[in-house]
Amino acid sequence: MGHEFRSVEEVEQLLVEQRYISDRNLATAVFLSLKMEKPLFLEGEAGVGKTEVAKALAFALNRPLLRLQCYEGLDVGNSVYEWNYSRQILHIRMQEAAGTPPSEDDIFAPNFLLKRPLLQAVDGEFATPPVLLIDELDRADEEFEAFLLELLSDFQITIPEIGTIRARRKPAVVITSNRTREIHDALKRRCLYFWIDYPDFEKELRIIRTKAPQASAMLAEKVVGFVQALRREDLYKRPGVAESLDWATALVTLDQTRLSEELVERTLGVLLKNREDIESLSRDAVGRILGELEEGRP
């Protein structure tokens, strides 16, 4: 059986046990989403930990995780269901060979459905309600948003050949967006909303120490200080927490315990994923940031 949260404090503690460093505001949003049985809509820059909320939540609740990765052109066949045409044809041929042609109801039966994440989330095949992650919804087309309204309103899906399938127990739903485009208000109204921002120094340091414990305390502080300063530069794509973790791991892999201009330049590709950003970050800027860190300035 899955675990059920009894308080906001328990949410925060169990997320920490899953190595997700939360805060009271986010823990409150997660708790209310579960208790009110409403989807949790998370927005924020890429790499701040939105997807990890759903993963940590599934582990903490001991529930299955269903992930739907959104992309342009996502349709019902890839998100909800499609018919297993090869099996249907084979069934038809076998029945005809036996002299008993199948009926339409026989052909369009549930055992010929290929279930995708959205249908799996409501059809009750799991012992406990799953955690459904609809990841990066802003990448999908607006038409797909319209389809989600029925699911998020009534937790039901209509299949023309079969009818309407309703969830006996509602799944926990987490929707994420990097805000590359605005999500329609009709969908947001069906959710609880939370913006995940870049963490402050202390929180990001806790994240690094939790998820990259092999990094020394001094190196972890320098990594966080440099990344926090880097986010204040004029960059097209600022590094997220995921990049901070990758950089800390990369420096440990290189057996480095302190930062230098040469080391930063050699490893910038771990932090920055845009050619123009890497080229625009001058040696002077790197030196200035490192100098501020040596002086103890944030």
C-alpha positions as a Python dict, from the first residue, in 0.01 Angstrom:
ca = {
    (1, 'M'): (0, 0, 0),
    (2, 'G'): (116, 354, -68),
    (3, 'H'): (201, 601, 204),
    (4, 'E'): (-26, 899, 275),
    (5, 'F'): (104, 1232, 404),
    (6, 'R'): (-48, 1356, 730),
    (7, 'S'): (109, 1702, 750),
    (8, 'V'): (313, 1958, 560),
    (9, 'E'): (609, 1882, 786),
    (10, 'E'): (590, 1515, 692),
    (11, 'V'): (589, 1604, 323),
    (12, 'E'): (903, 1812, 369),
    (13, 'Q'): (1077, 1540, 570),
    (14, 'L'): (993, 1255, 333),
    (15, 'L'): (1103, 1456, 31),
    (16, 'V'): (1435, 1517, 205),
    (17, 'E'): (1462, 1142, 262),
    (18, 'Q'): (1431, 1106, -115),
    (19, 'R'): (1718, 1358, -142),
    (20, 'Y'): (1489, 1635, -266),
    (21, 'I'): (1559, 1956, -76),
    (22, 'S'): (1224, 2130, -49),
    (23, 'D'): (1101, 2429, 147),
    (24, 'R'): (786, 2488, 346),
    (25, 'N'): (603, 2667, 63),
    (26, 'L'): (656, 2387, -189),
    (27, 'A'): (580, 2121, 72),
    (28, 'T'): (253, 2301, 145),
    (29, 'A'): (161, 2305, -225),
    (30, 'V'): (235, 1931, -254),
    (31, 'F'): (34, 1853, 60),
    (32, 'L'): (-268, 2055, -56),
    (33, 'S'): (-254, 1902, -403),
    (34, 'L'): (-278, 1554, -255),
    (35, 'K'): (-544, 1634, 4),
    (36, 'M'): (-762, 1836, -236),
    (37, 'E'): (-699, 1586, -519),
    (38, 'K'): (-607, 1863, -759),
    (39, 'P'): (-317, 1860, -1008),
    (40, 'L'): (-4, 2050, -908),
    (41, 'F'): (118, 2283, -1183),
    (42, 'L'): (488, 2367, -1148),
    (43, 'E'): (651, 2641, -1352),
    (44, 'G'): (1009, 2761, -1348),
    (45, 'E'): (1332, 2779, -1544),
    (46, 'A'): (1479, 2458, -1681),
    (47, 'G'): (1690, 2266, -1432),
    (48, 'V'): (1539, 2396, -1106),
    (49, 'G'): (1396, 2058, -1003),
    (50, 'K'): (1035, 2054, -1124),
    (51, 'T'): (1048, 1702, -1267),
    (52, 'E'): (1228, 1576, -958),
    (53, 'V'): (931, 1675, -743),
    (54, 'A'): (715, 1412, -913),
    (55, 'K'): (987, 1148, -893),
    (56, 'A'): (1053, 1212, -525),
    (57, 'L'): (679, 1220, -454),
    (58, 'A'): (623, 881, -616),
    (59, 'F'): (903, 722, -414),
    (60, 'A'): (791, 890, -91),
    (61, 'L'): (433, 771, -141),
    (62, 'N'): (544, 429, -266),
    (63, 'R'): (332, 475, -577),
    (64, 'P'): (400, 397, -946),
    (65, 'L'): (530, 688, -1153),
    (66, 'L'): (380, 743, -1500),
    (67, 'R'): (566, 999, -1707),
    (68, 'L'): (433, 1165, -2021),
    (69, 'Q'): (708, 1366, -2188),
    (70, 'C'): (543, 1636, -2398),
    (71, 'Y'): (664, 1748, -2740),
    (72, 'E'): (531, 1927, -3046),
    (73, 'G'): (283, 1705, -3227),
    (74, 'L'): (194, 1492, -2923),
    (75, 'D'): (-143, 1331, -2992),
    (76, 'V'): (-396, 1089, -2840),
    (77, 'G'): (-220, 787, -2988),
    (78, 'N'): (101, 863, -2800),
    (79, 'S'): (-50, 1000, -2479),
    (80, 'V'): (-375, 810, -2418),
    (81, 'Y'): (-422, 498, -2626),
    (82, 'E'): (-419, 342, -2969),
    (83, 'W'): (-560, 22, -3103),
    (84, 'N'): (-330, -275, -3158),
    (85, 'Y'): (-417, -309, -3526),
    (86, 'S'): (-189, -606, -3592),
    (87, 'R'): (-354, -807, -3314),
    (88, 'Q'): (-700, -702, -3433),
    (89, 'I'): (-626, -817, -3789),
    (90, 'L'): (-483, -1144, -3662),
    (91, 'H'): (-793, -1197, -3449),
    (92, 'I'): (-1021, -1127, -3744),
    (93, 'R'): (-837, -1378, -3963),
    (94, 'M'): (-841, -1646, -3695),
    (95, 'Q'): (-1215, -1600, -3637),
    (96, 'E'): (-1290, -1606, -4010),
    (97, 'A'): (-1084, -1923, -4047),
    (98, 'A'): (-1293, -2076, -3772),
    (99, 'G'): (-1610, -1973, -3953),
    (100, 'T'): (-1719, -1719, -3689),
    (101, 'P'): (-1651, -1363, -3814),
    (102, 'P'): (-1604, -1132, -3510),
    (103, 'S'): (-1840, -847, -3430),
    (104, 'E'): (-1729, -484, -3401),
    (105, 'D'): (-1762, -505, -3021),
    (106, 'D'): (-1534, -807, -3022),
    (107, 'I'): (-1268, -631, -3228),
    (108, 'F'): (-1275, -306, -3031),
    (109, 'A'): (-1243, -470, -2691),
    (110, 'P'): (-1019, -350, -2405),
    (111, 'N'): (-770, -633, -2459),
    (112, 'F'): (-678, -478, -2795),
    (113, 'L'): (-593, -139, -2642),
    (114, 'L'): (-234, -18, -2617),
    (115, 'K'): (-253, 198, -2306),
    (116, 'R'): (-44, 512, -2284),
    (117, 'P'): (30, 707, -1962),
    (118, 'L'): (-293, 910, -1942),
    (119, 'L'): (-517, 605, -1977),
    (120, 'Q'): (-298, 402, -1741),
    (121, 'A'): (-342, 676, -1481),
    (122, 'V'): (-721, 642, -1469),
    (123, 'D'): (-804, 281, -1555),
    (124, 'G'): (-727, 142, -1209),
    (125, 'E'): (-477, -125, -1306),
    (126, 'F'): (-242, -34, -1020),
    (127, 'A'): (-289, -138, -656),
    (128, 'T'): (-237, 226, -552),
    (129, 'P'): (-317, 542, -750),
    (130, 'P'): (-8, 638, -951),
    (131, 'V'): (174, 968, -968),
    (132, 'L'): (118, 1105, -1318),
    (133, 'L'): (390, 1340, -1443),
    (134, 'I'): (296, 1549, -1748),
    (135, 'D'): (639, 1692, -1818),
    (136, 'E'): (712, 2014, -2009),
    (137, 'L'): (354, 2079, -2117),
    (138, 'D'): (465, 2402, -2286),
    (139, 'R'): (635, 2191, -2554),
    (140, 'A'): (303, 2037, -2663),
    (141, 'D'): (49, 2202, -2893),
    (142, 'E'): (-243, 2400, -2757),
    (143, 'E'): (-482, 2135, -2897),
    (144, 'F'): (-334, 1884, -2655),
    (145, 'E'): (-405, 2121, -2366),
    (146, 'A'): (-772, 2121, -2467),
    (147, 'F'): (-779, 1743, -2453),
    (148, 'L'): (-634, 1748, -2101),
    (149, 'L'): (-927, 1949, -1968),
    (150, 'E'): (-1157, 1645, -1946),
    (151, 'L'): (-891, 1447, -1765),
    (152, 'L'): (-808, 1721, -1515),
    (153, 'S'): (-1171, 1817, -1455),
    (154, 'D'): (-1326, 1474, -1399),
    (155, 'F'): (-1034, 1231, -1416),
    (156, 'Q'): (-1202, 1046, -1697),
    (157, 'I'): (-1118, 958, -2056),
    (158, 'T'): (-1368, 888, -2332),
    (159, 'I'): (-1288, 619, -2590),
    (160, 'P'): (-1553, 630, -2866),
    (161, 'E'): (-1558, 253, -2925),
    (162, 'I'): (-1580, 164, -2554),
    (163, 'G'): (-1719, 460, -2363),
    (164, 'T'): (-1599, 670, -2072),
    (165, 'I'): (-1344, 532, -1829),
    (166, 'R'): (-1345, 703, -1489),
    (167, 'A'): (-1077, 679, -1223),
    (168, 'R'): (-1203, 498, -914),
    (169, 'R'): (-924, 667, -718),
    (170, 'K'): (-769, 983, -854),
    (171, 'P'): (-400, 979, -941),
    (172, 'A'): (-166, 1243, -805),
    (173, 'V'): (-88, 1470, -1101),
    (174, 'V'): (218, 1691, -1144),
    (175, 'I'): (238, 1913, -1452),
    (176, 'T'): (558, 2101, -1535),
    (177, 'S'): (631, 2389, -1770),
    (178, 'N'): (948, 2581, -1856),
    (179, 'R'): (724, 2869, -1967),
    (180, 'T'): (846, 2878, -2326),
    (181, 'R'): (483, 2969, -2398),
    (182, 'E'): (181, 3053, -2184),
    (183, 'I'): (-46, 2770, -2074),
    (184, 'H'): (-418, 2845, -2112),
    (185, 'D'): (-600, 2976, -1804),
    (186, 'A'): (-869, 2708, -1837),
    (187, 'L'): (-611, 2442, -1761),
    (188, 'K'): (-439, 2639, -1485),
    (189, 'R'): (-771, 2690, -1305),
    (190, 'R'): (-797, 2316, -1259),
    (191, 'C'): (-462, 2305, -1080),
    (192, 'L'): (-278, 2437, -779),
    (193, 'Y'): (4, 2659, -903),
    (194, 'F'): (361, 2691, -775),
    (195, 'W'): (662, 2872, -921),
    (196, 'I'): (998, 2708, -849),
    (197, 'D'): (1272, 2969, -861),
    (198, 'Y'): (1647, 2930, -853),
    (199, 'P'): (1745, 2844, -495),
    (200, 'D'): (1931, 3084, -271),
    (201, 'F'): (2290, 3011, -169),
    (202, 'E'): (2211, 2808, 143),
    (203, 'K'): (1949, 2592, -24),
    (204, 'E'): (2163, 2520, -329),
    (205, 'L'): (2455, 2433, -102),
    (206, 'R'): (2233, 2182, 81),
    (207, 'I'): (2135, 2032, -255),
    (208, 'I'): (2498, 1995, -364),
    (209, 'R'): (2600, 1841, -31),
    (210, 'T'): (2305, 1602, -45),
    (211, 'K'): (2333, 1490, -407),
    (212, 'A'): (2709, 1528, -459),
    (213, 'P'): (2848, 1427, -119),
    (214, 'Q'): (3184, 1337, -273),
    (215, 'A'): (3256, 1709, -320),
    (216, 'S'): (3443, 1867, -29),
    (217, 'A'): (3269, 2137, 175),
    (218, 'M'): (3502, 2405, 35),
    (219, 'L'): (3455, 2294, -326),
    (220, 'A'): (3076, 2279, -283),
    (221, 'E'): (3073, 2638, -151),
    (222, 'K'): (3288, 2762, -440),
    (223, 'V'): (3071, 2582, -697),
    (224, 'V'): (2751, 2731, -555),
    (225, 'G'): (2904, 3078, -523),
    (226, 'F'): (3032, 3074, -882),
    (227, 'V'): (2703, 2945, -1027),
    (228, 'Q'): (2498, 3196, -830),
    (229, 'A'): (2718, 3478, -961),
    (230, 'L'): (2704, 3335, -1314),
    (231, 'R'): (2324, 3357, -1310),
    (232, 'R'): (2355, 3733, -1268),
    (233, 'E'): (2552, 3764, -1593),
    (234, 'D'): (2385, 3853, -1923),
    (235, 'L'): (2328, 3499, -2048),
    (236, 'Y'): (2072, 3355, -2286),
    (237, 'K'): (2037, 3039, -2076),
    (238, 'R'): (2134, 3052, -1711),
    (239, 'P'): (2259, 2730, -1550),
    (240, 'G'): (2009, 2545, -1331),
    (241, 'V'): (2060, 2332, -1024),
    (242, 'A'): (2107, 2029, -1249),
    (243, 'E'): (2409, 2199, -1405),
    (244, 'S'): (2546, 2288, -1060),
    (245, 'L'): (2531, 1921, -963),
    (246, 'D'): (2691, 1812, -1289),
    (247, 'W'): (2971, 2066, -1248),
    (248, 'A'): (3044, 1962, -891),
    (249, 'T'): (3058, 1598, -1004),
    (250, 'A'): (3280, 1688, -1300),
    (251, 'L'): (3528, 1875, -1079),
    (252, 'V'): (3546, 1582, -839),
    (253, 'T'): (3601, 1349, -1135),
    (254, 'L'): (3894, 1570, -1241),
    (255, 'D'): (4034, 1553, -885),
    (256, 'Q'): (4000, 1929, -846),
    (257, 'T'): (3953, 2090, -506),
    (258, 'R'): (3956, 2460, -601),
    (259, 'L'): (3857, 2680, -893),
    (260, 'S'): (4087, 2858, -1136),
    (261, 'E'): (4026, 3056, -1455),
    (262, 'E'): (4175, 2778, -1667),
    (263, 'L'): (3966, 2508, -1496),
    (264, 'V'): (3645, 2708, -1532),
    (265, 'E'): (3711, 2772, -1902),
    (266, 'R'): (3783, 2403, -1964),
    (267, 'T'): (3461, 2293, -1798),
    (268, 'L'): (3219, 2568, -1903),
    (269, 'G'): (3039, 2320, -2128),
    (270, 'V'): (2909, 2147, -1817),
    (271, 'L'): (2747, 2469, -1693),
    (272, 'L'): (2644, 2646, -2012),
    (273, 'K'): (2461, 2476, -2299),
    (274, 'N'): (2464, 2762, -2546),
    (275, 'R'): (2755, 2847, -2774),
    (276, 'E'): (2692, 3221, -2760),
    (277, 'D'): (2684, 3215, -2379),
    (278, 'I'): (3018, 3033, -2365),
    (279, 'E'): (3177, 3273, -2613),
    (280, 'S'): (3033, 3583, -2446),
    (281, 'L'): (3161, 3491, -2101),
    (282, 'S'): (3498, 3658, -2118),
    (283, 'R'): (3807, 3564, -1923),
    (284, 'D'): (3770, 3897, -1741),
    (285, 'A'): (3421, 3802, -1623),
    (286, 'V'): (3542, 3462, -1497),
    (287, 'G'): (3835, 3628, -1321),
    (288, 'R'): (3608, 3889, -1166),
    (289, 'I'): (3369, 3626, -1029),
    (290, 'L'): (3655, 3416, -891),
    (291, 'G'): (3805, 3727, -732),
    (292, 'E'): (3478, 3809, -560),
    (293, 'L'): (3461, 3454, -427),
    (294, 'E'): (3814, 3479, -288),
    (295, 'E'): (3719, 3803, -115),
    (296, 'G'): (3421, 3629, 38),
    (297, 'R'): (3163, 3832, -154),
    (298, 'P'): (2851, 3647, -279),
}
